[in-house]
Structure formats: structure tokens, C-alpha cells
Amino acid sequence: IVQLLRRVHEIVRVPMLYVSHELEEILQLTDHLLVLHRGRVISHDAYHVLRHDPRALEVLHDRGLTNVISARIARHDAEGGLTHLTIGSGEDDSLDVAAPYRPEFAVGHTVRIGIRPADISLSLRRLEGVSIRNQMPSRIARLTQHAGRTLIELDGGESMIAEVSPQTVQELGLEQGELVWRLVKSNAVRYLS
């Protein structure tokens, strides 16, 4: 029904109020959230702001913190079992992302994909001889501590957050502004539409 509601909103262009416990579901419709906990408003803002708000993050993390991204089908590789997507807004900041093979989507078609922050690993350099297909250069925009984990906002192509341990931050010496590689297995990319 989420696909239908998104279509209705695109056509009718009237304000909608959608209530759900599933964050990924909500993010398919909007990126502006009002976060309630035990009947009280915790916070409200754009998702990219709320995912760094400690009060909202407590609720959002338990509801399936995720990166929801718009992507364009670039090409299909039947032999390799992959569909290649383009994310990002332009020539300079667009990225190629390998995802599970979905030939039913036409080349040029726009889809929404989801990548969980816990499914994103970080490296200080591009890796060779590894099965991870998606290695994307990124700059650390922000680090947020939460419940024994660190959320790292990554810019480059499309803003995403990765979730790592504080030990990882310390061992890799991760800091705001640093260039890193975000690593995402192709099977960790989920199609939402």
C-alpha cells in the first residue's frame, strides 16, 4: 500500500499524515518525521537531522534505522547476477552500486533502495581481492555516539550513515572530514520499490 500512497501523494499533492512503527516504510513516503515515544513528541525534523538527535535516535534505532536512497537502473548483468544502479545527483558525485539482479526493472527506471547502517563497513583504502562489490569513496561528515555504537555520516554520491563500534573509530583513527571507503556487499542492497 506504500507504493499506492506515494503515487496518490504525487498526483493529488495534499498533505498526508502516515503513522507507522516501521521506519523504512515511512521513509519511502517522506523524510520529514514526527517521532513519538509513549504518547509524547520526542522530536520532529528531517530524517538526516533526527538520526543524530540522541532523543530521537533512541526510538529510530529500535525501529530499523536505515538509509533509503533513490537510484536509477543503469544496466543488468545476467551472467554476473547483478543489477547496476546509479546513485547521486550529478556527474561529479554519482556512484555505481551493484545490487541483486532484478531484470524486471527497465534500464533508466528509478527505484528506492535500502541499506542498513550495520551493513556498511569502512576502510581507509580501496581493497583488492575481496568479494565486496561496492567500494565507494566517501568523506566523513559527522560522528554521533549512541548506545555503545558510533553512527558515521558519509558524504559522496549520496549521504549515508554507517554504524560501527567505538573501537573501530579508535583503531582506524576516524575523524570528521577524513576520506574513507564505504564497503557494501551487493546482497545488502534491498529494493524497496
NUGUFI-946529 format. One line per 3 residues: for each residue x, y, z of N, C-alpha, C, O. Coordinates in nm, 4 decimals, padded with zeros to 6 digits. Layout:
! residues N
X Y Z X Y Z X Y Z X Y Z; ...
! end
This chain:
! residues 193
00.0816 -00.1201 00.0000 00.0000 00.0000 00.0000 00.0864 00.1271 00.0000 00.0404 00.2336 -00.0413; 00.2112 00.1153 00.0464 00.3002 00.2317 00.0497 00.3209 00.2877 -00.0907 00.3226 00.4093 -00.1097; 00.3367 00.1983 -00.1897 00.3551 00.2436 -00.3287 00.2330 00.3227 -00.3751 00.2461 00.4260 -00.4408
00.1153 00.2738 -00.3406 -00.0094 00.3416 -00.3791 -00.0192 00.4779 -00.3114 -00.0556 00.5765 -00.3755; 00.0131 00.4840 -00.1826 00.0073 00.6115 -00.1109 00.1054 00.7123 -00.1695 00.0736 00.8306 -00.1809; 00.2254 00.6655 -00.2069 00.3235 00.7565 -00.2678 00.2698 00.8101 -00.3993 00.2856 00.9283 -00.4296
00.2072 00.7247 -00.4766 00.1508 00.7673 -00.6067 00.0379 00.8683 -00.5865 00.0302 00.9685 -00.6577; -00.0497 00.8417 -00.4893 -00.1595 00.9343 -00.4588 -00.1023 01.0699 -00.4186 -00.1505 01.1738 -00.4637; 00.0000 01.0690 -00.3341 00.0612 01.1941 -00.2899 00.1230 01.2713 -00.4070 00.1127 01.3938 -00.4123
00.1867 01.2006 -00.5003 00.2475 01.2649 -00.6169 00.1423 01.3280 -00.7073 00.1647 01.4345 -00.7648; 00.0291 01.2626 -00.7193 -00.0764 01.3116 -00.8089 -00.1603 01.4219 -00.7434 -00.1808 01.5279 -00.8027; -00.2083 01.3972 -00.6224 -00.3015 01.4878 -00.5561 -00.2299 01.6051 -00.4871 -00.2853 01.7145 -00.4772
-00.1093 01.5823 -00.4405 -00.0276 01.6851 -00.3740 -00.0994 01.7520 -00.2570 -00.1054 01.8747 -00.2481; -00.1538 01.6694 -00.1677 -00.2136 01.7203 -00.0446 -00.1308 01.6670 00.0723 -00.0708 01.5600 00.0620; -00.1273 01.7404 00.1826 -00.0541 01.6910 00.2992 -00.1103 01.5575 00.3468 -00.2314 01.5354 00.3445
-00.0215 01.4696 00.3896 -00.0627 01.3383 00.4388 -00.0001 01.3164 00.5759 00.1108 01.3627 00.6027; -00.0714 01.2461 00.6614 -00.0185 01.2040 00.7899 -00.0191 01.0518 00.7879 -00.1246 00.9894 00.7758; 00.0986 00.9930 00.7999 00.1111 00.8475 00.7941 00.1742 00.8012 00.9246 00.2808 00.8496 00.9626
00.1100 00.7088 00.9929 00.1576 00.6591 01.1216 00.2028 00.5153 01.1054 00.1297 00.4320 01.0517; 00.3244 00.4860 01.1522 00.3767 00.3501 01.1407 00.4870 00.3286 01.2439 00.5484 00.4237 01.2924; 00.5106 00.2028 01.2759 00.6227 00.1642 01.3622 00.7419 00.1218 01.2780 00.8489 00.0933 01.3319
00.7246 00.1173 01.1460 00.8293 00.0731 01.0542 00.8950 00.1928 00.9877 00.8372 00.2545 00.8983; 01.0145 00.2250 01.0309 01.0852 00.3412 00.9793 01.1083 00.3337 00.8286 01.0889 00.4325 00.7578; 01.1492 00.2179 00.7798 01.1759 00.2014 00.6371 01.0511 00.2309 00.5540 01.0596 00.2881 00.4453
00.9371 00.1916 00.6060 00.8089 00.2155 00.5392 00.7808 00.3659 00.5298 00.7405 00.4160 00.4248; 00.8025 00.4363 00.6402 00.7783 00.5808 00.6441 00.8719 00.6534 00.5476 00.8308 00.7459 00.4776; 00.9980 00.6104 00.5447 01.0974 00.6785 00.4624 01.0733 00.6593 00.3127 01.1337 00.7292 00.2313
00.9873 00.5671 00.2760 00.9508 00.5534 00.1360 00.8529 00.6630 00.0938 00.8348 00.6889 -00.0252; 00.7900 00.7272 00.1929 00.6921 00.8317 00.1652 00.7451 00.9722 00.1908 00.7096 01.0666 00.1202; 00.8295 00.9853 00.2914 00.8762 01.1184 00.3304 01.0067 01.1080 00.4079 01.0417 01.0017 00.4590
01.0775 01.2186 00.4157 01.1956 01.2209 00.5011 01.1753 01.3170 00.6183 01.2692 01.3441 00.6931; 01.0530 01.3687 00.6346 01.0206 01.4534 00.7495 00.9380 01.3712 00.8478 00.8320 01.3188 00.8136; 00.9887 01.3610 00.9705 00.9269 01.2742 01.0702 00.8895 01.3497 01.1965 00.9535 01.4480 01.2339
00.7850 01.3017 01.2609 00.7485 01.3428 01.3944 00.7629 01.2162 01.4779 00.6902 01.1192 01.4571; 00.8561 01.2170 01.5719 00.8868 01.0970 01.6496 00.8128 01.1023 01.7828 00.8292 01.1954 01.8617; 00.7311 01.0001 01.8053 00.6556 00.9864 01.9304 00.7118 00.8703 02.0099 00.7535 00.7692 01.9533
00.7126 00.8853 02.1412 00.7518 00.7749 02.2294 00.6643 00.7818 02.3535 00.6635 00.8821 02.4248; 00.5903 00.6740 02.3785 00.4989 00.6664 02.4929 00.4006 00.7834 02.4942 00.3723 00.8413 02.5991; 00.3494 00.8167 02.3765 00.2471 00.9193 02.3643 00.2967 01.0627 02.3668 00.2165 01.1561 02.3662
00.4284 01.0814 02.3697 00.4836 01.2173 02.3744 00.5721 01.2433 02.2524 00.6409 01.1539 02.2031; 00.5684 01.3677 02.2052 00.6542 01.4073 02.0932 00.7975 01.4175 02.1447 00.8267 01.4939 02.2368; 00.8850 01.3399 02.0842 01.0269 01.3421 02.1200 01.0979 01.4497 02.0379 01.1751 01.5296 02.0909
01.0702 01.4499 01.9080 01.1352 01.5445 01.8184 01.0668 01.5398 01.6833 00.9930 01.4459 01.6536; 01.0911 01.6410 01.6015 01.0419 01.6389 01.4634 01.1365 01.7201 01.3779 01.1786 01.8298 01.4146; 01.1692 01.6629 01.2618 01.2618 01.7291 01.1699 01.2825 01.6355 01.0512 01.2166 01.5322 01.0393
01.3746 01.6732 00.9645 01.4126 01.5863 00.8532 01.4894 01.4666 00.9091 01.5596 01.4786 01.0095; 01.4759 01.3526 00.8442 01.5399 01.2291 00.8904 01.6903 01.2457 00.9060 01.7478 01.1964 01.0030; 01.7564 01.3155 00.8104 01.9020 01.3298 00.8184 01.9443 01.4103 00.9416 02.0584 01.3988 00.9862
01.8544 01.4912 00.9966 01.8823 01.5648 01.1207 01.8510 01.4768 01.2412 01.9290 01.4708 01.3363; 01.7379 01.4091 01.2371 01.6937 01.3269 01.3503 01.7872 01.2095 01.3795 01.7981 01.1664 01.4943; 01.8536 01.1584 01.2783 01.9392 01.0426 01.3031 02.0653 01.0782 01.3810 02.1480 00.9916 01.4096
02.0797 01.2070 01.4153 02.1891 01.2494 01.5031 02.1373 01.3130 01.6330 02.2161 01.3597 01.7152; 02.0064 01.3147 01.6507 01.9445 01.3677 01.7720 01.9331 01.2537 01.8731 01.8582 01.1590 01.8492; 02.0054 01.2601 01.9854 02.0057 01.1490 02.0814 01.8666 01.1055 02.1278 01.8422 00.9862 02.1459
01.7753 01.2011 02.1472 01.6404 01.1653 02.1920 01.5657 01.0871 02.0839 01.5032 00.9849 02.1122; 01.5726 01.1354 01.9616 01.5035 01.0684 01.8512 01.5734 00.9386 01.8137 01.5083 00.8400 01.7792; 01.7052 00.9388 01.8204 01.7826 00.8221 01.7805 01.7484 00.6999 01.8638 01.7490 00.5876 01.8133
01.7187 00.7212 01.9902 01.6806 00.6100 02.0783 01.5599 00.5353 02.0209 01.5554 00.4123 02.0230; 01.4636 00.6098 01.9702 01.3424 00.5496 01.9119 01.3710 00.4982 01.7709 01.3328 00.3861 01.7374; 01.4373 00.5785 01.6882 01.4629 00.5409 01.5493 01.5477 00.4141 01.5380 01.5223 00.3299 01.4519
01.6469 00.4006 01.6235 01.7355 00.2840 01.6167 01.6568 00.1557 01.6378 01.6814 00.0558 01.5703; 01.5625 00.1578 01.7310 01.4814 00.0395 01.7592 01.3762 00.0131 01.6521 01.3146 -00.0935 01.6511; 01.3549 00.1084 01.5624 01.2538 00.0940 01.4565 01.3161 00.0625 01.3208 01.2480 00.0703 01.2186
01.4431 00.0275 01.3185 01.5047 -00.0134 01.1925 01.5773 00.0972 01.1199 01.5517 00.1222 01.0021; 01.6685 00.1641 01.1897 01.7486 00.2686 01.1283 01.8013 00.2199 00.9936 01.8581 00.1111 00.9841; 01.7825 00.3000 00.8909 01.8217 00.2575 00.7562 01.8552 00.3775 00.6688 01.8188 00.4909 00.6997
01.9239 00.3508 00.5611 01.9487 00.4501 00.4574 01.8526 00.4191 00.3434 01.8590 00.3106 00.2856; 01.7653 00.5105 00.3105 01.6737 00.4938 00.1974 01.7200 00.5901 00.0892 01.7293 00.7108 00.1113; 01.7489 00.5344 -00.0285 01.8146 00.6097 -00.1349 01.7406 00.5896 -00.2668 01.6950 00.4796 -00.2979
01.7297 00.6963 -00.3429 01.6739 00.6883 -00.4771 01.7884 00.6529 -00.5726 01.8963 00.7116 -00.5658; 01.7636 00.5567 -00.6610 01.8663 00.5114 -00.7549 01.8039 00.4874 -00.8916 01.6838 00.4632 -00.9036; 01.8883 00.4947 -00.9946 01.8428 00.4706 -01.1313 01.9058 00.3409 -01.1801 02.0247 00.3175 -01.1582
01.8267 00.2562 -01.2463 01.8789 00.1325 -01.3040 01.9713 00.1699 -01.4194 01.9275 00.2303 -01.5173; 02.0994 00.1342 -01.4080 02.1987 00.1686 -01.5105 02.2146 00.0563 -01.6124 02.2202 00.0812 -01.7328; 02.2219 -00.0684 -01.5633 02.2357 -00.1831 -01.6543 02.2167 -00.3123 -01.5762 02.2239 -00.3151 -01.4533
02.1925 -00.4186 -01.6511 02.1768 -00.5514 -01.5917 02.2915 -00.6404 -01.6379 02.3350 -00.6325 -01.7528; 02.3393 -00.7236 -01.5492 02.4442 -00.8204 -01.5793 02.3918 -00.9580 -01.5399 02.4137 -01.0044 -01.4280; 02.3215 -01.0234 -01.6343 02.2600 -01.1535 -01.6063 02.3649 -01.2579 -01.5692 02.3450 -01.3362 -01.4764
02.4758 -01.2588 -01.6413 02.5814 -01.3573 -01.6153 02.6411 -01.3393 -01.4759 02.6677 -01.4374 -01.4064; 02.6620 -01.2150 -01.4352 02.7183 -01.1866 -01.3039 02.6150 -01.1868 -01.1925 02.6504 -01.1836 -01.0747; 02.4865 -01.1906 -01.2294 02.3799 -01.1922 -01.1296 02.3634 -01.0597 -01.0573 02.3261 -01.0563 -00.9400
02.3917 -00.9496 -01.1282 02.3857 -00.8180 -01.0663 02.3077 -00.7185 -01.1515 02.3053 -00.7275 -01.2743; 02.2452 -00.6251 -01.0846 02.1886 -00.5076 -01.1485 02.2694 -00.3897 -01.0983 02.2905 -00.3749 -00.9779; 02.3147 -00.3060 -01.1900 02.3955 -00.1897 -01.1513 02.3067 -00.0665 -01.1452 02.2294 -00.0387 -01.2369
02.3193 00.0058 -01.0367 02.2400 00.1245 -01.0102 02.3298 00.2468 -01.0081 02.4489 00.2363 -00.9789; 02.2735 00.3622 -01.0388 02.3451 00.4878 -01.0241 02.2759 00.5662 -00.9146 02.1549 00.5881 -00.9193; 02.3542 00.6087 -00.8151 02.3010 00.6944 -00.7100 02.3780 00.8255 -00.7129 02.4921 00.8308 -00.7586
02.3152 00.9298 -00.6644 02.3773 01.0622 -00.6658 02.3086 01.1503 -00.7668 02.2338 01.1029 -00.8523; 02.3348 01.2797 -00.7562 02.2596 01.3758 -00.8356 02.3270 01.4225 -00.9638 02.2614 01.4826 -01.0488; 02.4554 01.3966 -00.9797 02.5203 01.4502 -01.0986 02.6422 01.3719 -01.1391 02.6761 01.2708 -01.0775
02.7086 01.4194 -01.2437 02.8271 01.3533 -01.2987 02.9385 01.3405 -01.1959 03.0013 01.2352 -01.1839; 02.9627 01.4485 -01.1217 03.0760 01.4512 -01.0301 03.0550 01.3695 -00.9037 03.1515 01.3200 -00.8456; 02.9301 01.3547 -00.8602 02.9082 01.2854 -00.7345 02.8213 01.1602 -00.7478 02.7692 01.1113 -00.6475
02.8046 01.1080 -00.8679 02.7249 00.9862 -00.8831 02.8132 00.8629 -00.8624 02.9328 00.8638 -00.8915; 02.7503 00.7576 -00.8114 02.8208 00.6333 -00.7815 02.7491 00.5158 -00.8456 02.6267 00.5156 -00.8587; 02.8263 00.4164 -00.8850 02.7730 00.2910 -00.9362 02.7600 00.1951 -00.8191 02.8556 00.1752 -00.7440
02.6423 00.1353 -00.8029 02.6180 00.0407 -00.6947 02.5694 -00.0907 -00.7542 02.4709 -00.0944 -00.8279; 02.6404 -00.1992 -00.7209 02.5982 -00.3328 -00.7631 02.4952 -00.3841 -00.6631 02.5166 -00.3777 -00.5420; 02.3836 -00.4350 -00.7142 02.2731 -00.4828 -00.6316 02.2279 -00.6187 -00.6849 02.2709 -00.6598 -00.7926
02.1415 -00.6891 -00.6109 02.0903 -00.8164 -00.6619 02.0226 -00.7978 -00.7985 01.9626 -00.6938 -00.8257; 02.0332 -00.8975 -00.8808 01.9815 -00.8964 -01.0185 01.8299 -00.8839 -01.0190 01.7601 -00.9674 -00.9615; 01.7787 -00.7791 -01.0841 01.6341 -00.7565 -01.0942 01.5995 -00.7124 -01.2357 01.5755 -00.5939 -01.2586
01.5964 -00.8061 -01.3323 01.5731 -00.7704 -01.4731 01.4336 -00.7139 -01.5010 01.4108 -00.6574 -01.6079; 01.3402 -00.7284 -01.4067 01.2060 -00.6739 -01.4295 01.2041 -00.5213 -01.4282 01.1076 -00.4604 -01.4745; 01.3092 -00.4590 -01.3759 01.3196 -00.3133 -01.3790 01.3917 -00.2710 -01.5057 01.5028 -00.3169 -01.5324
01.3299 -00.1844 -01.5835 01.3889 -00.1376 -01.7088 01.5056 -00.0429 -01.6816 01.5064 00.0301 -01.5824; 01.6028 -00.0456 -01.7705 01.7145 00.0480 -01.7617 01.6579 00.1897 -01.7670 01.5747 00.2208 -01.8521; 01.7034 00.2750 -01.6758 01.6529 00.4113 -01.6657 01.5444 00.4276 -01.5602 01.5153 00.5392 -01.5169
01.4845 00.3159 -01.5188 01.3791 00.3181 -01.4168 01.4380 00.3636 -01.2828 01.5505 00.3267 -01.2490; 01.3629 00.4430 -01.2069 01.4062 00.4871 -01.0747 01.3465 00.3953 -00.9686 01.2272 00.3652 -00.9708; 01.4306 00.3516 -00.8763 01.3880 00.2657 -00.7663 01.4342 00.3265 -00.6343 01.5231 00.4117 -00.6313
01.3732 00.2820 -00.5270 01.4190 00.3181 -00.3925 01.4867 00.1939 -00.3357 01.4336 00.0832 -00.3445; 01.6050 00.2139 -00.2772 01.6776 00.1026 -00.2170 01.7033 00.1337 -00.0703 01.7026 00.2494 -00.0283; 01.7258 00.0283 00.0060 01.7571 00.0437 00.1474 01.8876 -00.0269 00.1788 01.9127 -00.1377 00.1314
01.9706 00.0384 00.2595 02.0955 -00.0208 00.3073 02.1038 00.0101 00.4562 02.1072 00.1265 00.4962; 02.1070 -00.0942 00.5374 02.1155 -00.0745 00.6819 02.2543 -00.0213 00.7207 02.3545 -00.0645 00.6636; 02.2613 00.0708 00.8159 02.3910 00.1232 00.8597 02.4870 00.0140 00.9062 02.6081 00.0254 00.8873
02.4335 -00.0911 00.9667 02.5185 -00.2010 01.0143 02.5755 -00.2834 00.8994 02.6685 -00.3614 00.9202; 02.5216 -00.2677 00.7783 02.5708 -00.3410 00.6605 02.6776 -00.2631 00.5849 02.7233 -00.3073 00.4795; 02.7175 -00.1483 00.6371 02.8218 -00.0675 00.5732 02.9493 -00.0780 00.6558 02.9508 -00.0440 00.7741
03.0551 -00.1249 00.5928 03.1860 -00.1304 00.6577 03.2707 -00.0161 00.6050 03.2395 00.0424 00.5013; 03.3770 00.0155 00.6760 03.4654 00.1248 00.6362 03.6082 00.0754 00.6219 03.6520 -00.0150 00.6931; 03.6796 00.1360 00.5288 03.8205 00.1059 00.5073 03.8931 00.2375 00.4800 03.8342 00.3334 00.4302
04.0208 00.2401 00.5132 04.0999 00.3605 00.4872 04.1491 00.3651 00.3438 04.1982 00.4684 00.2981; 04.1362 00.2522 00.2710 04.1789 00.2479 00.1304 04.0913 00.1469 00.0552 04.0242 00.0629 00.1151; 04.0945 00.1580 -00.0753 04.0226 00.0632 -00.1616 04.0857 -00.0743 -00.1436 04.2081 -00.0856 -00.1363
04.0042 -00.1782 -00.1365 04.0533 -00.3134 -00.1124 04.0567 -00.3954 -00.2409 03.9673 -00.3838 -00.3248; 04.1578 -00.4765 -00.2558 04.1704 -00.5702 -00.3677 04.1506 -00.7121 -00.3142 04.1764 -00.7389 -00.1969; 04.1054 -00.8015 -00.3998 04.0915 -00.9410 -00.3613 03.9864 -00.9643 -00.2545 04.0062 -01.0450 -00.1637
03.8748 -00.8940 -00.2651 03.7665 -00.9070 -00.1673 03.6347 -00.9206 -00.2433 03.6213 -00.8689 -00.3542; 03.5382 -00.9895 -00.1845 03.4114 -01.0138 -00.2540 03.3142 -00.8965 -00.2463 03.2086 -00.9008 -00.3094; 03.3463 -00.7947 -00.1725 03.2569 -00.6798 -00.1603 03.2625 -00.5978 -00.2888 03.3655 -00.5389 -00.3214
03.1502 -00.5946 -00.3617 03.1438 -00.5294 -00.4928 03.1387 -00.3779 -00.4854 03.1909 -00.3097 -00.5736; 03.0770 -00.3250 -00.3821 03.0577 -00.1803 -00.3725 03.1610 -00.1184 -00.2801 03.1562 -00.1360 -00.1583; 03.2545 -00.0458 -00.3396 03.3562 00.0273 -00.2651 03.3502 00.1715 -00.3134 03.3910 00.2029 -00.4252
03.2986 00.2585 -00.2271 03.2702 00.3960 -00.2674 03.3506 00.4961 -00.1852 03.3465 00.4927 -00.0622; 03.4245 00.5861 -00.2529 03.4963 00.6891 -00.1781 03.3971 00.7828 -00.1102 03.2973 00.8235 -00.1697; 03.4260 00.8161 00.0151 03.3349 00.8983 00.0945 03.4144 00.9852 00.1909 03.5280 00.9544 00.2269
03.3520 01.0927 00.2306 03.4125 01.1797 00.3319 03.3250 01.1740 00.4567 03.2023 01.1791 00.4476; 03.3887 01.1634 00.5731 03.3141 01.1594 00.6992 03.2623 01.2995 00.7286 03.3397 01.3934 00.7469; 03.1297 01.3119 00.7328 03.0674 01.4414 00.7588 03.0411 01.4613 00.9080 03.0433 01.5737 00.9580
03.0161 01.3496 00.9787 02.9765 01.3628 01.1187 02.9862 01.2286 01.1885 02.9610 01.1247 01.1275; 03.0227 01.2300 01.3167 03.0243 01.1108 01.4007 02.9318 01.1351 01.5190 02.9397 01.2396 01.5836; 02.8438 01.0388 01.5481 02.7494 01.0501 01.6586 02.7573 00.9244 01.7430 02.7433 00.8137 01.6908
02.7797 00.9399 01.8735 02.7831 00.8264 01.9654 02.6408 00.7926 02.0081 02.5611 00.8816 02.0377; 02.6093 00.6623 02.0112 02.4756 00.6199 02.0554 02.4802 00.4765 02.1040 02.5180 00.3862 02.0294; 02.4420 00.4556 02.2280 02.4233 00.3220 02.2861 02.5408 00.2283 02.2564 02.5205 00.1152 02.2123
02.6613 00.2746 02.2803 02.7789 00.1905 02.2604 02.8181 00.1710 02.1149 02.9036 00.0875 02.0853; 02.7583 00.2454 02.0244 02.7898 00.2384 01.8816 02.8218 00.3787 01.8327 02.7913 00.4770 01.9002; 02.8832 00.3879 01.7154 02.9090 00.5175 01.6538 02.8420 00.5202 01.5177 02.8646 00.4325 01.4344
02.7595 00.6213 01.4958 02.6981 00.6425 01.3649 02.7838 00.7431 01.2911 02.8131 00.8509 01.3428; 02.8242 00.7074 01.1694 02.9105 00.7925 01.0899 02.8368 00.8330 00.9634 02.8003 00.7483 00.8818; 02.8151 00.9630 00.9476 02.7505 01.0131 00.8270 02.8566 01.0288 00.7201 02.9595 01.0930 00.7413
02.8300 00.9687 00.6040 02.9252 00.9675 00.4931 02.8693 01.0465 00.3758 02.7560 01.0234 00.3334; 02.9474 01.1385 00.3240 02.9095 01.2146 00.2047 02.9874 01.1606 00.0857 03.0938 01.1007 00.1011; 02.9330 01.1828 -00.0319 02.9964 01.1377 -00.1552 02.8974 01.0550 -00.2341 02.8730 00.9393 -00.2000
02.8405 01.1111 -00.3377 02.7394 01.0402 -00.4162 02.6032 01.0557 -00.3539 02.5150 01.1189 -00.4121; 02.5848 01.0000 -00.2388 02.4598 01.0064 -00.1637 02.4966 00.9932 -00.0168 02.5745 00.9054 00.0201; 02.4420 01.0783 00.0655 02.4709 01.0725 00.2088 02.4138 00.9429 00.2674 02.2979 00.9089 00.2437
02.4951 00.8724 00.3429 02.4529 00.7510 00.4120 02.5143 00.7516 00.5505 02.6124 00.8214 00.5760; 02.4556 00.6730 00.6398 02.5176 00.6538 00.7693 02.5627 00.5096 00.7832 02.4947 00.4168 00.7392; 02.6779 00.4927 00.8448 02.7327 00.3612 00.8767 02.7340 00.3487 01.0278 02.7497 00.4479 01.0990
02.7177 00.2268 01.0764 02.7201 00.2027 01.2200 02.8385 00.1128 01.2528 02.8465 00.0000 01.2041; 02.9302 00.1624 01.3352 03.0495 00.0865 01.3723 03.0695 00.0966 01.5229 03.0018 00.1743 01.5902; 03.1613 00.0189 01.5744 03.1913 00.0237 01.7178 03.2861 00.1392 01.7476 03.3602 00.1825 01.6594
03.2846 00.1896 01.8705 03.3824 00.2923 01.9087 03.5270 00.2426 01.8923 03.6178 00.3212 01.8655; 03.5466 00.1121 01.9085 03.6807 00.0556 01.8902 03.7267 00.0725 01.7455 03.8437 00.1015 01.7207; 03.6361 00.0546 01.6506 03.6690 00.0748 01.5094 03.7105 00.2195 01.4852 03.8079 00.2460 01.4147
03.6364 00.3121 01.5437 03.6681 00.4545 01.5282 03.8087 00.4816 01.5807 03.8877 00.5523 01.5180; 03.8379 00.4247 01.6957 03.9692 00.4461 01.7578 04.0813 00.3801 01.6765 04.1828 00.4438 01.6483; 04.0637 00.2537 01.6389 04.1684 00.1809 01.5672 04.1989 00.2412 01.4301 04.3144 00.2447 01.3877
04.0942 00.2889 01.3606 04.1150 00.3473 01.2285 04.1448 00.4972 01.2359 04.1794 00.5591 01.1353; 04.1313 00.5545 01.3545 04.1557 00.6982 01.3705 04.0574 00.7826 01.2918 04.0952 00.8836 01.2324; 03.9308 00.7414 01.2912 03.8297 00.8097 01.2102 03.7927 00.9446 01.2702 03.7654 00.9553 01.3897
03.7921 01.0479 01.1854 03.7584 01.1836 01.2279 03.6763 01.2522 01.1200 03.6792 01.2133 01.0032; 03.6039 01.3538 01.1608 03.5259 01.4340 01.0666 03.6176 01.4915 00.9592 03.7261 01.5412 00.9894; 03.5736 01.4844 00.8339 03.6495 01.5377 00.7217 03.7418 01.4375 00.6554 03.7943 01.4637 00.5471
03.7625 01.3221 00.7194 03.8547 01.2222 00.6650 03.7932 01.1476 00.5463 03.6729 01.1218 00.5432; 03.8775 01.1136 00.4491 03.8361 01.0341 00.3339 03.8470 00.8864 00.3692 03.9513 00.8406 00.4159; 03.7381 00.8113 00.3466 03.7346 00.6673 00.3715 03.6637 00.5998 00.2542 03.6128 00.6671 00.1646
03.6608 00.4685 00.2554 03.5861 00.3901 00.1573 03.4724 00.3203 00.2296 03.4948 00.2484 00.3270; 03.3476 00.3418 00.1810 03.2344 00.2671 00.2365 03.2207 00.1395 00.1557 03.2234 00.1418 00.0327; 03.2063 00.0302 00.2248 03.2017 -00.1018 00.1630 03.0646 -00.1635 00.1888 03.0209 -00.1742 00.3034
02.9974 -00.2038 00.0816 02.8633 -00.2609 00.0934 02.8540 -00.3822 00.0012 02.8746 -00.3702 -00.1196; 02.8231 -00.4982 00.0574 02.8018 -00.6169 -00.0250 02.6791 -00.5949 -00.1132 02.5828 -00.5312 -00.0705; 02.6817 -00.6461 -00.2333 02.5685 -00.6264 -00.3242 02.4400 -00.6865 -00.2664 02.3318 -00.6321 -00.2883
02.4503 -00.7970 -00.1934 02.3307 -00.8588 -00.1358 02.2744 -00.7829 -00.0157 02.1658 -00.8151 00.0326; 02.3479 -00.6820 00.0329 02.2966 -00.5993 00.1429 02.2070 -00.4870 00.0904 02.1422 -00.4176 00.1687; 02.2034 -00.4692 -00.0423 02.1174 -00.3667 -00.1030 01.9786 -00.4279 -00.1225 01.9627 -00.5280 -00.1924
01.8781 -00.3656 -00.0589 01.7411 -00.4145 -00.0677 01.6569 -00.3201 -00.1524 01.6642 -00.1983 -00.1368; 01.5775 -00.3768 -00.2417 01.4850 -00.2959 -00.3217 01.3597 -00.2678 -00.2397 01.2989 -00.3595 -00.1846; 01.3217 -00.1415 -00.2320 01.2010 -00.1039 -00.1576 01.0857 -00.0741 -00.2513 00.9698 -00.0777 -00.2100
01.1160 -00.0445 -00.3782 01.0097 -00.0188 -00.4768 01.0577 -00.0632 -00.6125 00.9846 -00.0510 -00.7108
! end
